[in-house]
Amino acid sequence: MAASRVVVMNYPLNCWYVIATSDEVGRSLLARQALGRRLLLFRTGDGQATVLDDRCPHRAAPLSMGTLAGDQVVCAYHGFTYAPDGQCVRVPSQANVPYGAQVRSYPVLERPPFVWVWPGNPARSRGTEPPDLPSLREPGWTIVGGAREMAVNYLLLHDNALDRTHFPYVHPHRIHRGYVQDPPPLRIEVSETTVSYSRTFTPAPLIGWQHDATGLPADAEYVQRETGTFVSPAMHVDEMDIIGPDQRAYRGVFIRAFTPVDQGRTLIIWRAARNYALTSEAVTARLREVYEGTMTEDQPLLEAIQATTGGTVNYQVSAAADAAAIRAYQIVEALLAEEKGWAHPRRRD
């Protein structure tokens, strides 16, 4: 009989991940598969978002099939009842609760529109915060968003997000002239836990969707600036500024939360914010098509790479433009090494 292969997850657990949006979590039981486990989400009566393992320790029934009685989760199989902290508080068939009857609970922080969960060592979450996202909490922005799942390891999504050189080939109808005519080099900045690139394009005309969204004249040329940041293993943020004739920055911010479902699938919860045309539903619809269309165009290629590689990122040949992505992988390897107690970052197969 062939030996079974142990799948080693390549995402750190000591990290805040987006598990849901605020409007998804309410006074009903929500099941979500993420981070290699089945999770249960609900709100207590005082509005606190709560995350537990979606598994009764008695006979392994999914707790999401049960009911919410006040702030307590009642298993549908035998009525074992759990408090929001996961402690079993009642077993209908006997007077006393069995020793060790509890469900794992997870640290949760809600920063609308996102609900964040910490799947690792709870003690390591203390004193930490999810990334600050000013465009999602400050006035003066209009926000659009959505979610999708891809059959892709989350690191391939970070690779894709940090790679701008694929745009002329995968998204040629969505880019301006500067991407193909003497594109400026990327300026890469790194810290211990983040990596970002930035560049400023020479003046060029807007393309169709940019003109439609901003309302700027199509017969002029504009300076454009773009920045992309690997914020954490859980998130990537892009910013694009179009500098108008009055030096006003027409800014779009594209935020993608990458939450591994397992080694081969990722939940993408995204939001895009803009600081112009704030009340225009037509602009919102146009930008939704741009962001969703871009991900739709990337998806078949990324899923094909996943099928070819099994989700491992192993460059046989590297280009200069890969520097930001390579640095992001090194950050992840360092986080995994620290978390798992490896002496050195482990080599990929």
N, C-alpha and C positions, 0 to 999 in steps of 0.2 A: 504494500500500500504506500502510495506517495506521501511524503511528509507534507503537512499543511504549512502554508507560508504565512508568517505573521506580518500583517500590514502595519507599518510604523507611520503614524500620522505626522505630517511635516508642518503642522501649525502649532504654535505655542498656545498653551492653555492659560498662562498667566497674562491675560490680555483682556481688555474690554471689547466685546463684539456686539454688534447690533442684532438683537434677536427678533425684534418686531418693531412696527411703528406704533405710536401712542394710540392711534385710533383702532388698531387691531385688538388691543387688550382691554377687556371690559369685564362685566359681571357674568361671564360665562366661561366655560373651560375651553381653552384653545390648545390643541396639540401642535407641536412643531418639532420636526426632526432637524437637528443642527449639532455641529461640533461632535459628531460621532455618537450621539445619544438622542433619546426621545425626551422632549421637555414638555412641561405643562405650564401654561401661562394663564393668569387671571388677576383681577383687581380685588382687593379687600374693600370693605365698606367705606373706609376712609380714603380710597383712591390709590392706595399703594400697589404698584405693579409687583407681582410675585412670580417667581419661577421655581418649580420643583421638578424632580425626575418624574416622568410620566409612567410610573411603574409601582404598583402596590407591592410591598415586600412579602405579603402573605402568599399570593399565588400568581404574582406577576401580571395581573390584569392592568391594562392601561387606565390610569386614573381619569384621563380625559373622557372616558366612557361613563363616568359617574356623574355626580351632581354637586353643586355648590350650595351648601346650607349655611347661610350667614357668611362667615369667613372660613368655613371648614369644608374640606373636600371629602366627599363620601364615596368610597369605592362601590362600583356597581355590582361587584361579585358577592361580597360578604358583609358589606357595610362598614368595613374598617374606616375610621374617620380621622382626618389629619388636619392639624392647625396650619396656619400659613408658614410657620417655621419648619414644617415637615414632621413634627412630633405627632405620633398617634395618640389620640385623646379618648378614643372609644372603640370597643369591640363589642358589638351587640350580643354575641353568643356567650360572653363571659363577663365577670365583674371587673377583672383586672386586665390592664394592657400588657401584652407580653414584653419581656425585656428586649430592648433593641428594636422595637417596632417604630421605625421612622423612615421618612423619605428624605433624600438629600435636597436641601434648599441651596439657592445660589445667590451671591451678592448681585443686586440689581440697582441700577441708577437710571432714572428717566430724565432725558434732556430732549423735550419735544423738538422735532417729531419722532425721535428715536428712543427705544427702550434698549438699554445696554445690559449685558449679562457678563459675569466673570466666571468662566468654567473651571479655573484652576484652583490653586490653594487660596482659600478665602482670606487667610491672613495677609497674603501678598496684595490684596486689593485695597487694603486700608491706606488712606492717604493718597490714593491715585484717583485720577479723573479721566473720563473719556475725552477725546479731542474736543476743543472748543471750536464751534462752527458759527461765527458771528452772522453770516448771511442768512442763517436759519432762525436766528432769534432776535435780530435787531430790526427796527422799522426801516422802511425804504426799499424793501425787496419783495418781489413776487416769486412764488415758488411753485414748481411743478415736479411731479415725481411718479415713481412706480416701482415695480419689483419683477424679477424674473429669476429663474434657475437655469444654470448651464451645467452640462455634464463635463465640467472642467475643474481641475485643481485650482485652488485660489491663487497659487503663485503664478500660474500662467495668466491669470487676469491682471495681476500686478505687472507682469512682464509686458503685457499688451498695453496697459495704461501708461507705462513709462516709455514706451516706444512710439515715437512720432514718425519714424521713417517708413512705416507701413501705410500711412495715410494716402500717398499718391497712388498706391496700388489697390487698396481695399476700399478707400472712400474718395475716389478722385473727384466726384461731383460735389463734395462737401468742403473742399479746401480752396484757399485763395492762392494767388500766383506765387507768393513767397515760399510756399512749401516745395516748389519744384524749380524755381529760378533763383539760384544762389541762396539757398536757405542759410540763415545765420547759424553758427555753431551753438550747441547747447552749453549753457553755463550750469555746472553741477555743484550743488552745495550739500554737504553731509553733516550730520551730527551723530551722536551715539545711537540714536534710535530712528532717525528720519533721513530721507534723501529727497532732494528736489532738483528739478531742472528749470531753466528759464531761458528765454530768448526774445529779442525784439526784432521784428521784421522791418525791412525797408518799406516805404509807402507803396501800397498796391491797391487796386480797386477791390471793392467788396464783391463777394459772390452772392448769388440769388438769395439764399436764406438769411444772410447777414443784412442785406438791404431790406428784405421784408420785415425783419425783426426790429431793426433800429430806426428805419425810416430815413436814414441818411442818404443823400444824393448818390446815385449809382455812377455818376460820371466823374467822381473825384477819387483821389487816392488817400489812403489812411494808414498811419502807423498802427501796427498791432503787436501786442505783447502777450505771451503765453507763459504760464507756469504750471507745473505738475508736481505733486508732492505725495510720496509714500509716507503717509502720516503715521501708520502703524500697520501691523499685519492685517488689521481689520478694515483699513480705510485708505482710499486714494482721493485726492482733491485736485481738480483742474481749475484754472482761472484763465480767462481770455479777455483782454481789454482791447477795444477799438477806440482810438483817440479821435474824437470828433473835431470839427473845425474850431470850436471854442475851447479846445483842450479838455473837454469833458471826457471822462473814461466811461464808455458804455461797457459795463462789466457783466460777464456771465460766469457763474461758478457751478461746476459739475461735481457733485459729491457722490461717490460710490462706496457703500459699505459692502465688503466682501466677507460673508460669513460661511465658512466651510460647513457643508452638510455632512460630508465624509471626505475621504481622500480623493474621490473622483467627481464630486458635485459641489457647487457653490451657489448659495443664495445671494443675489445682488439686490440690495435695496438702495435706490438712488433718489436723489433730489437735485434739482437744478434751480438756481436762483439768479435773478437779473435785477439790475437797478435802473431799468428804463422801461417805457411802455407798461407801467405797472398795472393798469386796469384793462389792458387789451386782451380779450379772450382769443382773438385771432393770432396774436403773437405767441400766447401760451401754447396754442395748438400747433403752431409752426415749429416752435422749439421742441415740443414733445416729439414731433415727428423726427427732428434732427437727432435728438439723443437716443430715442428708441431705434431709429433707423441705423445709427452707427453701431449700436450693440448687436442688432440683428445681422448686420453685414460681417461683424467680427465672429459671431457665434460658430458658423460652420467650420471656419478655419481653426479656431481654438479647440473645438471638439475633435477635429481630425488630428490635431497635435496631441491632444490628450490620449486618443486611441493609439497613436503611434508610440508615445513615450510612457504611457501610464501615469502621466502627470509629473514625472521628474523633469527638472530643468537642468539639462546637461549640454552646454554649448560645445559643439564640435568645432565651430568657427565663431569668433566674436568680431564685431565691428566696433568702431569708436563710439557709435551711438548707443551701444549696449551698456555703457558704463553705469548709468543710473540704475538699471535693472540689476546688474551684477552686484552693486552695492546694497540694494534692497535684499537680495538673497543672503548676502553676508550678514546683514542685520538679523534676519530670521534665524540663520544658523547659530549666531551668537546667543540669541534668546533661547533657542532650543537647547544649546549646550549648557547654559546656566540652569535652565529648568530641570534638565534630566541628569545633571551632574557629570556631563562629559568633560574630559580634561581639555579637549580641543573640539572645535566645530567638526561634526562628523562629515566625512566625504560622501557625496552622492554616488549611488551605484552607476 
